[in-house]
Amino acid sequence: MFAILKRELSAYFGSPVGYVVTAAFMCFSGFFFYVQCLTAGTSNMYSVFQSMFFIVLFVIPLITMKLFSEDRKYKTDQALLTSPVSIPAIVTAKFLAALAMLLICLSSYIIEGITLSFIASPDWSVIFGNVLSMILMGSAFISIGLFISSMTENIIIAAISSFAVNVIISLIDSISSTVTVPFVKSMLESLSFQSKYSNFAIGIVSFSDVLFFISITLLFLFFTDRVIEKRRWD
């Protein structure tokens, strides 16, 4: 498992993908931090975290698009499937590699918090709460992207499909506001990623929100496991 994790991490920085993704995330984060904190003269980073929600929708498909689709395209998945490593271990290793990439990107928040501490008194509980929320929400998005990557050998299709699903998820709040049937409206609201992320952004850490993101992550990791298991026996 650790060999696969190391291989995937090396693959990110053995190509431009890892550098481009990290640079893009940090550039957007730095831009929002400059405009919404430094220029505005406030130590409240809430608006920065809210703005970065939409950047994550773009970034995570770039992180996950190659995880399984590239192996399938170049037939290197056969070596994985016939190795002594179990399917859950393979899926977990690829998931952790993508999560590690996200953690590298999220380090920008800590850098910004330290920068802010030289000129103001940032609320570190809110900053760490938002890092936690981004890890939880990011894990859910990564597991969805991983599942989509396992369904195709085309990297571009994997990226576009993941992005499309992410956009649909982000629009759940807007869709639910137009629904008049109480049951359907309540169901859509319960699936909202953005509302749960917003709770973290203002410092509200709810066990139900944490459980929601963990459940989504585990569910799609299970789906991915089933897809790969099926391919092993095809």
ABEGO torsion letter per residue (X at the ends): XAAAAAAAAAAAAABAAAAAAAAAAAAAAAAAAAAAAAAAGBABAAAAAAAAAAAAAAAAAAAAAAAAAAAAAAGAAAAAAABABBAAAAAAAAAAAAAAAAAAAAAAAAAAAAAAAAABBBBAAAAAAAAAAAAAAAAAAAAAAAAAAAABABAAAAAAAAAAAAAAAAAAAAAAAABABAAAAAAAAAABAAAAAAAAAAGBBBAAAAAAAAAAAAAAAAAAAAAAAAAAAX
